[in-house]
């Protein structure tokens, strides 16, 4: 199944009232679900959630001049899936974004790898990256904040 097709399907589900979509092609089955009002429990027998202690040890990068607490004009970019966070497209490549970079909607910020698929995470707002909340190569949970962006 084509990765671009999967990305388009995710966008369709996100922008519609659909809560679940399942597609099967050539023996490969993809299920896309979104969380709506209330709690949704998703279990994956082959994925292990990141221990809370590891997340506490993470040393996020921060723009020194910025305020530590989140204010009205700051926007969090959250992980849409469970997976592994990567700041660059390859181990020897430069990161997609750095602290202080200006981004616009559609700018690729990172990759979250899930089940051998590399999912590009894009900004949905314009602004300046003021905090990277996850260390490169660390596991992330669904809806876990990844970046803090200062908006206008």
C-alpha positions as CSV (number, residue, x, y, z in Angstrom):
1,X,0.0,0.0,0.0
2,X,1.3,3.4,-0.9
3,X,2.5,5.7,2.0
4,X,0.9,8.7,0.3
5,X,-2.4,6.9,0.1
6,X,-2.2,6.2,3.9
7,X,-1.4,9.9,4.6
8,X,-4.3,11.0,2.5
9,X,-6.6,8.6,4.3
10,X,-5.4,9.9,7.7
11,X,-6.2,13.5,6.5
12,X,-9.6,12.5,5.3
13,X,-10.4,10.9,8.7
14,X,-9.1,13.9,10.6
15,X,-11.1,16.4,8.6
16,X,-14.4,14.5,8.7
17,X,-16.9,13.0,11.1
18,X,-15.5,9.5,10.4
19,X,-14.0,7.9,13.6
20,X,-12.8,4.6,12.1
21,X,-11.6,3.6,8.7
22,X,-10.3,0.2,7.7
23,X,-8.7,-0.6,4.3
24,X,-7.3,-3.9,3.1
25,X,-5.2,-4.1,-0.1
26,X,-2.9,-6.9,-1.3
27,X,-3.0,-8.7,2.1
28,X,-2.1,-5.5,4.0
29,X,-4.7,-4.1,6.4
30,X,-4.6,-0.5,7.7
31,X,-7.0,0.8,10.4
32,X,-7.2,4.5,11.1
33,X,-9.1,5.6,14.2
34,X,-9.4,9.0,15.9
35,X,-10.2,9.8,19.5
36,X,-13.5,11.6,20.1
37,X,-15.1,12.8,23.3
38,X,-14.3,10.4,26.1
39,X,-11.5,7.9,26.6
40,X,-10.5,5.4,23.9
41,X,-8.3,2.5,24.9
42,X,-6.0,1.2,22.2
43,X,-4.0,-1.9,22.8
44,X,-1.0,-3.1,20.8
45,X,0.4,-6.4,22.0
46,X,3.8,-5.7,20.2
47,X,4.3,-2.1,21.3
48,X,5.4,-1.1,24.8
49,X,4.5,2.3,26.2
50,X,7.4,4.5,27.3
51,X,7.9,4.3,31.1
52,X,6.9,7.5,32.9
53,X,10.4,7.6,34.5
54,X,12.1,7.8,31.0
55,X,9.9,10.7,30.0
56,X,10.9,12.5,33.2
57,X,14.6,12.0,32.5
58,X,14.3,13.5,29.0
59,X,16.1,16.9,28.8
60,X,14.0,18.9,26.3
61,X,15.6,21.7,24.3
62,X,14.4,25.2,25.0
63,X,14.9,28.6,23.6
64,X,16.5,30.4,26.6
65,X,14.7,33.7,26.3
66,X,11.2,32.1,26.3
67,X,8.9,31.6,29.2
68,X,8.8,28.0,30.6
69,X,5.1,27.8,31.1
70,X,2.7,27.5,28.2
71,X,0.8,30.7,27.4
72,X,-2.1,31.6,25.1
73,X,0.1,32.3,22.1
74,X,2.0,29.0,22.3
75,X,0.8,25.9,20.4
76,X,1.7,22.3,21.1
77,X,2.3,19.9,18.3
78,X,1.3,16.4,19.5
79,X,2.1,13.0,18.2
80,X,-0.8,11.5,16.2
81,X,0.4,8.0,16.8
82,X,2.5,5.8,19.1
83,X,6.0,5.2,17.8
84,X,9.6,6.4,17.9
85,X,10.5,10.1,17.5
86,X,13.2,11.1,15.0
87,X,14.3,14.7,14.4
88,X,16.0,14.0,11.1
89,X,15.2,11.9,8.0
90,X,18.4,9.9,8.4
91,X,20.9,9.3,11.2
92,X,23.6,11.4,9.4
93,X,21.2,14.1,8.2
94,X,20.5,17.5,9.7
95,X,17.3,17.8,11.9
96,X,14.2,19.0,10.2
97,X,13.9,22.0,12.6
98,X,16.0,23.6,15.4
99,X,15.0,25.8,18.3
100,X,14.4,29.3,16.9
101,X,13.4,28.1,13.4
102,X,10.3,29.8,11.9
103,X,7.7,27.3,10.6
104,X,4.5,27.5,8.6
105,X,1.6,25.1,8.2
106,X,2.9,22.0,6.3
107,X,6.5,22.3,7.4
108,X,7.8,18.9,8.3
109,X,9.0,18.9,12.0
110,X,10.0,15.3,12.6
111,X,9.3,11.7,11.9
112,X,7.4,9.2,14.1
113,X,8.2,5.7,13.1
114,X,5.4,3.2,13.7
115,X,5.5,-0.4,12.5
116,X,8.4,0.3,10.1
117,X,6.4,3.2,8.5
118,X,8.0,6.7,8.7
119,X,5.3,9.2,9.4
120,X,6.2,12.9,8.8
121,X,4.7,15.2,11.4
122,X,3.9,18.6,10.0
123,X,3.2,21.9,11.7
124,X,-0.4,23.0,11.6
125,X,0.4,26.6,12.6
126,X,2.9,29.4,11.7
127,X,5.4,30.5,14.4
128,X,8.8,29.9,16.0
129,X,10.0,26.6,17.5
130,X,10.7,27.5,21.1
131,X,10.9,24.0,22.7
132,X,11.5,20.4,21.5
133,X,9.9,18.2,24.1
134,X,11.2,14.8,23.1
135,X,14.8,13.5,22.7
136,X,15.7,12.0,19.4
137,X,15.2,8.2,19.2
138,X,12.8,8.1,22.2
139,X,9.4,6.4,22.2
140,X,6.3,8.7,22.1
141,X,2.7,8.0,23.0
142,X,-0.5,9.0,21.2
143,X,-1.2,12.8,21.8
144,X,2.1,13.3,23.6
145,X,3.4,16.9,23.0
146,X,6.4,17.0,20.7
147,X,7.1,20.7,20.0
148,X,6.1,24.0,21.5
149,X,5.6,26.8,18.9
150,X,5.3,30.5,19.6
151,X,2.5,31.8,17.5
152,X,1.8,35.4,16.5
